[in-house]
Amino acid sequence: MRGRRVTVRHESWPLSRPFAIARGTKTAAEVVVVAITEAGVTGRGECVPYPRYGETPESVLRQVETVADTVAAGLDRHGLLRQMPAGAARNAVDGALWDLEAKRTGVPAWQRAGLPPPRPVATAVTIGIDTPEAMAAAAASLAGEPLLKVKLDAHAVVDRMAAVRRAAPAARLIVDANEAWSRALLAEVLPSLAELGVELIEQPLPAIDDAALDGMEPAIPLAADESCHTAADLPRLAGRYQAVNVKLDKAGGLTAALALMDAAERAGFAVMVGCMVCTSLAIAPALLIAGRARWVDLDGPLWLRRDRDPGLGFAAGMIHPASATLWG
């Protein structure tokens, strides 16, 4: 592939308000963008380095730089799976390759992937950790949204969720504990959360404690997030989780995420598609697989002070696909 050029850069996108989860609070989306240019056409991909997995913007930049020459020499997406481990860096390169293919050939990424064209889908809108009163106020401001995702730590779990439910009585509810609970706390709060109509709990226990879920028959499905990165993780999750959260930054790109989704469906897991706090450039490839998921959580750009232009459209709890100018 003569003339192919690879560039990579770190970007910081300020948030409109702090985003609090069980393991900390962030005020900006730190992303890494890869651009691959060939014959005057440029494809882009975005990832979010995640400290939980030992990633930083600097480490992801170094990872991309180690494969830049190989990519410039013509490495394709399938070869990339052998050259790089799953994670944020591979996601950015994979996304740029998909976008480059689409823009060079005129065949959209969804068609190349054998998927139906993206269409508007309902997404969860996230409420960060705060006091019950503040979380109720946030829920009231989002009461018209069809699906709310509530971040929780190990404190005042039921009080916070009851406050959210009172403020948004018609909304569907998902809980995300980000590994903050114990098995005892999970067992304690499950009945109350079921009464409040919570329909999914993401990663209640630390990933290293997954075995503590053996034998539990939860009244609410549990979704593996931090515990599930690629299809290779599925066998040890069987019998412990009922769903998996597919994120491109964990799987290492759309190519690997498609394989994970296929394997999860064959193994009987329900599927959720999620994201980090990011721009619309990172969400666009995930939107291609959102139509196959029971739960969609792709609201990352809604936390930004400003998004990319053009970006995806967000209105009334729905994500509307962007033009191919953005991606794919």
C-alpha positions as a printed NumPy array, in Angstrom:
array([[  0.   ,   0.   ,   0.   ],
       [  2.385,   2.687,  -1.2  ],
       [  1.781,   6.152,   0.062],
       [ -0.218,   5.07 ,   3.132],
       [  0.556,   7.309,   6.109],
       [ -0.395,   6.775,   9.766],
       [ -0.66 ,   9.569,  12.327],
       [ -1.805,   9.439,  15.945],
       [ -2.601,  12.159,  18.448],
       [ -4.041,  12.662,  21.94 ],
       [ -7.055,  14.969,  22.314],
       [ -8.772,  16.273,  25.457],
       [-12.491,  17.122,  25.27 ],
       [-13.845,  18.999,  28.344],
       [-17.07 ,  17.723,  29.889],
       [-20.069,  19.929,  30.493],
       [-20.231,  18.627,  34.081],
       [-18.211,  16.168,  36.208],
       [-18.865,  12.48 ,  35.577],
       [-18.733,  10.396,  38.777],
       [-18.59 ,   6.602,  38.935],
       [-17.522,   4.211,  41.692],
       [-13.815,   4.461,  40.891],
       [-13.522,   8.227,  40.435],
       [-14.652,  11.425,  38.748],
       [-13.556,  12.803,  35.392],
       [-13.869,  16.291,  33.936],
       [-12.613,  15.633,  30.384],
       [-12.688,  12.848,  27.818],
       [ -9.094,  11.897,  27.024],
       [ -9.108,  10.239,  23.599],
       [ -6.544,   9.058,  21.073],
       [ -7.267,   9.503,  17.358],
       [ -5.574,   7.505,  14.607],
       [ -5.681,   8.738,  11.009],
       [ -4.629,   6.6  ,   8.047],
       [ -4.253,   8.387,   4.717],
       [ -3.942,   6.653,   1.374],
       [ -4.244,   8.142,  -2.112],
       [ -5.559,  11.384,  -0.673],
       [ -8.286,   9.686,   1.392],
       [ -8.181,   9.617,   5.209],
       [ -9.849,   7.187,   7.591],
       [-10.099,   7.962,  11.307],
       [-10.645,   5.966,  14.473],
       [-10.971,   7.065,  18.089],
       [-10.347,   5.235,  21.347],
       [-10.434,   6.027,  25.067],
       [ -7.434,   4.805,  27.078],
       [ -8.77 ,   3.417,  30.347],
       [ -6.633,   3.352,  33.522],
       [ -8.667,   0.404,  34.859],
       [ -6.941,  -1.695,  32.193],
       [ -3.511,  -0.126,  32.659],
       [ -3.927,   2.251,  29.729],
       [ -2.929,   5.911,  29.483],
       [ -2.899,   8.24 ,  26.473],
       [  0.886,   7.924,  26.429],
       [  0.865,   4.114,  26.488],
       [ -1.747,   3.959,  23.723],
       [  0.225,   6.402,  21.58 ],
       [  3.298,   4.157,  21.975],
       [  1.288,   1.055,  21.079],
       [  0.   ,   2.638,  17.895],
       [  3.452,   3.903,  16.967],
       [  4.876,   0.351,  17.228],
       [  2.548,  -0.873,  14.463],
       [  2.398,   2.312,  12.387],
       [  4.988,   1.158,   9.863],
       [  3.309,  -2.234,   9.467],
       [ -0.081,  -0.571,   8.955],
       [  1.48 ,   1.851,   6.483],
       [  2.89 ,  -1.157,   4.611],
       [ -0.609,  -2.577,   4.136],
       [ -1.639,  -4.464,   7.29 ],
       [ -5.403,  -5.083,   7.146],
       [ -7.945,  -5.393,   9.943],
       [ -7.635,  -9.161,  10.233],
       [ -3.854,  -9.007,  10.378],
       [ -4.226,  -6.329,  13.04 ],
       [ -5.906,  -8.861,  15.335],
       [ -2.654, -10.85 ,  15.318],
       [ -0.37 ,  -7.827,  15.628],
       [ -1.998,  -6.035,  18.568],
       [ -3.717,  -7.161,  21.784],
       [ -7.314,  -6.272,  22.547],
       [ -7.675,  -2.783,  23.952],
       [ -8.021,   0.882,  23.161],
       [ -5.021,   1.193,  20.821],
       [ -6.223,  -1.559,  18.52 ],
       [ -9.702,  -0.053,  18.513],
       [ -8.42 ,   3.264,  17.149],
       [ -6.39 ,   1.59 ,  14.394],
       [ -9.217,  -0.808,  13.513],
       [-11.683,   2.075,  13.311],
       [ -9.39 ,   4.037,  11.032],
       [ -8.997,   1.02 ,   8.725],
       [-12.78 ,   0.515,   8.496],
       [-13.264,   4.21 ,   7.723],
       [-10.485,   4.218,   5.129],
       [-11.942,   1.154,   3.371],
       [-15.383,   2.751,   3.245],
       [-14.159,   6.088,   1.959],
       [-11.82 ,   4.579,  -0.656],
       [-14.292,   2.045,  -2.045],
       [-17.567,   3.901,  -1.609],
       [-18.951,   0.83 ,   0.182],
       [-20.216,   1.876,   3.644],
       [-18.813,   0.102,   6.677],
       [-22.172,  -1.397,   7.622],
       [-22.453,  -3.04 ,   4.214],
       [-18.874,  -4.319,   4.307],
       [-19.62 ,  -5.835,   7.726],
       [-22.733,  -7.595,   6.433],
       [-25.   ,  -5.564,   8.705],
       [-28.215,  -3.645,   8.028],
       [-27.827,   0.117,   7.608],
       [-27.677,   1.974,  10.937],
       [-30.94 ,   3.487,  12.054],
       [-32.006,   5.54 ,  15.069],
       [-31.85 ,   3.515,  18.283],
       [-32.77 ,   4.271,  21.88 ],
       [-29.763,   4.773,  24.145],
       [-29.4  ,   4.83 ,  27.887],
       [-28.658,   8.234,  29.368],
       [-26.384,   8.087,  32.407],
       [-26.847,   9.554,  35.88 ],
       [-23.594,   9.856,  37.82 ],
       [-23.104,   9.175,  41.528],
       [-24.306,  11.908,  43.858],
       [-26.637,  12.336,  46.82 ],
       [-30.093,  10.768,  46.48 ],
       [-31.564,  14.252,  46.162],
       [-29.171,  15.314,  43.417],
       [-29.642,  12.033,  41.549],
       [-33.421,  12.478,  41.786],
       [-33.072,  15.963,  40.321],
       [-30.982,  14.57 ,  37.48 ],
       [-33.561,  11.833,  36.877],
       [-36.401,  14.389,  36.879],
       [-34.587,  16.385,  34.203],
       [-34.346,  13.16 ,  32.146],
       [-37.8  ,  11.795,  32.947],
       [-38.766,  11.815,  29.281],
       [-35.837,   9.587,  28.299],
       [-36.843,   5.953,  27.751],
       [-33.784,   4.349,  29.416],
       [-31.697,   5.614,  32.338],
       [-28.405,   4.116,  33.471],
       [-27.579,   4.853,  37.102],
       [-24.004,   4.756,  38.39 ],
       [-23.692,   3.524,  41.984],
       [-21.029,   2.692,  44.524],
       [-21.584,   0.632,  47.671],
       [-23.334,   3.385,  49.645],
       [-27.076,   4.119,  49.886],
       [-27.805,   1.83 ,  46.954],
       [-31.53 ,   1.416,  47.54 ],
       [-32.071,   4.995,  48.724],
       [-30.455,   6.385,  45.602],
       [-32.386,   4.085,  43.283],
       [-35.684,   4.757,  45.046],
       [-35.086,   8.488,  44.61 ],
       [-34.378,   8.009,  40.905],
       [-37.48 ,   5.856,  40.458],
       [-39.726,   8.426,  42.133],
       [-38.366,  11.149,  39.871],
       [-38.643,   9.068,  36.673],
       [-41.511,   6.63 ,  37.229],
       [-41.862,   5.566,  33.594],
       [-38.197,   5.132,  32.646],
       [-36.491,   1.789,  32.183],
       [-33.58 ,   1.5  ,  34.616],
       [-30.105,  -0.04 ,  34.45 ],
       [-27.656,  -0.027,  37.36 ],
       [-23.867,   0.073,  36.931],
       [-21.8  ,  -0.632,  40.054],
       [-18.393,  -0.658,  38.31 ],
       [-17.097,  -3.498,  40.54 ],
       [-17.959,  -1.676,  43.778],
       [-20.129,  -4.29 ,  45.501],
       [-19.612,  -7.514,  47.389],
       [-21.666, -10.672,  46.923],
       [-23.34 ,  -9.976,  50.276],
       [-24.36 ,  -6.464,  49.233],
       [-25.631,  -7.735,  45.878],
       [-27.785, -10.361,  47.59 ],
       [-29.066,  -7.747,  50.043],
       [-30.164,  -5.153,  47.48 ],
       [-31.434,  -7.428,  44.704],
       [-35.023,  -7.761,  46.026],
       [-35.44 ,  -4.006,  46.45 ],
       [-33.903,  -3.218,  43.068],
       [-36.221,  -5.755,  41.458],
       [-39.217,  -4.073,  43.1  ],
       [-38.018,  -0.738,  41.715],
       [-38.056,  -2.205,  38.213],
       [-34.304,  -2.329,  37.574],
       [-33.843,  -4.588,  34.559],
       [-30.047,  -5.052,  34.448],
       [-27.086,  -4.731,  36.825],
       [-23.668,  -4.21 ,  35.288],
       [-20.55 ,  -5.65 ,  36.919],
       [-21.622,  -5.65 ,  40.566],
       [-18.482,  -7.428,  41.847],
       [-14.791,  -6.925,  41.036],
       [-13.791,  -9.   ,  38.046],
       [-11.384, -11.018,  40.182],
       [-14.35 , -12.095,  42.343],
       [-16.49 , -13.491,  39.517],
       [-16.414, -16.945,  41.111],
       [-18.462, -15.564,  44.006],
       [-21.413, -15.453,  41.604],
       [-21.414, -19.25 ,  41.225],
       [-24.76 , -20.679,  42.274],
       [-26.512, -17.312,  42.416],
       [-29.823, -17.063,  40.593],
       [-30.369, -13.303,  40.55 ],
       [-33.812, -11.795,  40.185],
       [-32.226,  -9.24 ,  37.817],
       [-29.837, -10.227,  35.006],
       [-26.178,  -9.431,  35.648],
       [-24.011,  -8.087,  32.81 ],
       [-20.258,  -8.661,  32.637],
       [-18.456,  -5.451,  31.719],
       [-14.957,  -5.273,  33.213],
       [-15.007,  -9.097,  33.184],
       [-15.676,  -9.377,  29.436],
       [-13.31 ,  -8.09 ,  26.77 ],
       [-13.23 , -10.64 ,  23.944],
       [-14.895, -13.909,  22.951],
       [-12.153, -15.79 ,  24.848],
       [-13.697, -14.569,  28.143],
       [-17.129, -16.095,  27.571],
       [-16.549, -19.668,  28.83 ],
       [-15.592, -18.534,  32.35 ],
       [-18.58 , -16.149,  32.5  ],
       [-21.179, -18.838,  31.771],
       [-23.389, -19.503,  34.779],
       [-22.21 , -16.313,  36.469],
       [-23.578, -13.629,  34.169],
       [-26.641, -13.545,  31.972],
       [-25.446, -10.725,  29.69 ],
       [-22.232,  -9.157,  28.409],
       [-21.413,  -5.535,  27.66 ],
       [-19.633,  -5.243,  24.308],
       [-17.391,  -2.174,  24.118],
       [-15.084,  -1.495,  21.206],
       [-12.357,  -0.15 ,  23.487],
       [-12.282,  -3.435,  25.413],
       [-12.658,  -5.765,  22.437],
       [-10.082,  -3.864,  20.416],
       [-12.262,  -2.574,  17.616],
       [-15.36 ,  -3.294,  15.584],
       [-13.775,  -6.33 ,  13.925],
       [-13.266,  -8.091,  17.264],
       [-16.547,  -6.777,  18.69 ],
       [-18.476,  -8.434,  15.872],
       [-16.798, -11.748,  16.742],
       [-17.59 , -11.256,  20.432],
       [-21.225, -10.479,  19.702],
       [-21.588, -13.546,  17.483],
       [-20.001, -15.793,  20.122],
       [-22.061, -14.306,  22.945],
       [-25.307, -14.864,  21.078],
       [-24.345, -18.474,  20.329],
       [-23.535, -19.02 ,  24.002],
       [-26.917, -17.687,  25.125],
       [-25.838, -14.363,  26.609],
       [-27.976, -11.273,  26.158],
       [-25.947,  -8.426,  24.682],
       [-25.469,  -4.822,  25.677],
       [-23.439,  -2.342,  23.614],
       [-21.62 ,   0.249,  25.689],
       [-19.024,   2.987,  25.449],
       [-16.634,   5.201,  27.357],
       [-17.033,   8.984,  27.622],
       [-15.933,   9.972,  24.126],
       [-16.855,  11.87 ,  20.978],
       [-19.189,  10.809,  18.201],
       [-16.215,   9.486,  16.226],
       [-15.89 ,   6.614,  18.726],
       [-19.639,   5.979,  18.842],
       [-20.197,   5.757,  15.064],
       [-18.719,   2.236,  14.633],
       [-20.468,   0.991,  17.784],
       [-23.76 ,   2.221,  16.374],
       [-23.432,  -0.361,  13.594],
       [-23.942,  -3.203,  16.09 ],
       [-26.427,  -1.427,  18.348],
       [-29.372,  -2.834,  16.429],
       [-28.427,  -6.338,  17.592],
       [-28.279,  -5.43 ,  21.303],
       [-30.996,  -5.66 ,  23.951],
       [-29.549,  -2.643,  25.779],
       [-27.714,   0.254,  24.146],
       [-25.571,   2.642,  26.179],
       [-23.892,   5.002,  23.723],
       [-24.41 ,   8.381,  25.371],
       [-20.709,   9.245,  25.776],
       [-20.846,  12.419,  23.648],
       [-23.735,  13.817,  25.69 ],
       [-21.271,  14.521,  28.521],
       [-19.091,  16.768,  26.359],
       [-19.136,  20.537,  26.383],
       [-19.022,  20.249,  22.594],
       [-18.851,  17.275,  20.223],
       [-17.284,  16.815,  16.808],
       [-18.873,  18.567,  13.842],
       [-20.446,  16.742,  12.154],
       [-21.456,  14.372,  14.917],
       [-24.229,  11.982,  15.703],
       [-27.693,  13.319,  16.417],
       [-29.138,  12.834,  19.924],
       [-32.8  ,  13.65 ,  20.581],
       [-35.461,  12.289,  22.94 ],
       [-33.299,   9.365,  24.013],
       [-32.505,   8.329,  20.437],
       [-29.191,   8.302,  18.559],
       [-29.449,   9.238,  14.904],
       [-26.686,   8.087,  12.519],
       [-24.33 ,  10.7  ,  11.159],
       [-23.221,  11.144,   7.576],
       [-20.257,   9.209,   6.218],
       [-18.253,  12.424,   6.616],
       [-17.874,  11.54 ,  10.301],
       [-17.034,   7.865,   9.88 ],
       [-17.695,   4.811,   7.726]])
